[in-house]
């Protein structure tokens, strides 16, 4: 299906604007990577061009280099690893955030299976550096699975970000087809379950659609995630980065995304679901939702109780 013309609802706005240019320049000055660029995110222009009345532009910083030790069939990030970690990166990220003027920041990373500790302490150090320099900023992290090592996940929890995300990516049946063999459905659920069990930090995950999944499999995945007490879920369309990547099996219609949002929020009780063809795991609307509930002073448990009552 990859050769078919994309439907109109998948047309993207090209990057532009003063805010976009300023963020790009600041990132280059501090020698930083973003998943927005490395993964060729379709929302780069929208996010980097600003959030209108809600604040300045937003970017997702990618830590620990631009080469991943894993090779997932959907991902446009370069494969390799072996690069030494930049000890100045935590400070450089914190400094760039101040220059850009963000009040909500997302951190993610490549997988670094080649490193002792898989880079968990470097990730945690970056969180602490941001919190130390900018006490009022909200920090969301999109973490690797750290091969299911609970001591490494605990390092992230102890650094006290405001949201911990980890993506299951696709339904259980397609895991081996879509993701690197070192990843897995149960392993990813285990990471999310540990965060909900050991902390009062909001949890988040993401599913790609259009890879050949069936509706009942999507429903099962959402149910499994709620059973694990995941708070926030995003669903978006898989887009083939190049002919070397997995084919798109279906361009899912926007109406179905609206249905999944209703199922997730009203039936299953997620706190929030961002669902649409252009939605990605780091998505502006989701960040604004988390920003609002955290700055409103609600505890995680209060927000979860309200969601449970609303879904009954």
Secondary structure as UniProt FT lines:
FT   TURN            2..3
FT   HELIX           8..10
FT   HELIX           18..29
FT   TURN            30..31
FT   STRAND          33..34
FT   HELIX           35..38
FT   TURN            39..40
FT   TURN            42..43
FT   HELIX           44..48
FT   HELIX           52..54
FT   STRAND          60..63
FT   STRAND          67..68
FT   TURN            73..74
FT   STRAND          78..79
FT   TURN            87..88
FT   HELIX           89..100
FT   STRAND          104..109
FT   TURN            113..114
FT   HELIX           116..119
FT   HELIX           120..133
FT   TURN            135..136
FT   STRAND          138..142
FT   HELIX           146..148
FT   HELIX           150..158
FT   TURN            159..160
FT   STRAND          163..165
FT   HELIX           172..174
FT   HELIX           175..178
FT   TURN            181..182
FT   HELIX           185..198
FT   STRAND          202..209
FT   HELIX           215..227
FT   TURN            228..229
FT   STRAND          232..237
FT   TURN            243..244
FT   HELIX           254..262
FT   HELIX           263..267
FT   STRAND          272..275
FT   TURN            277..278
FT   HELIX           284..295
FT   TURN            296..297
FT   HELIX           300..311
//
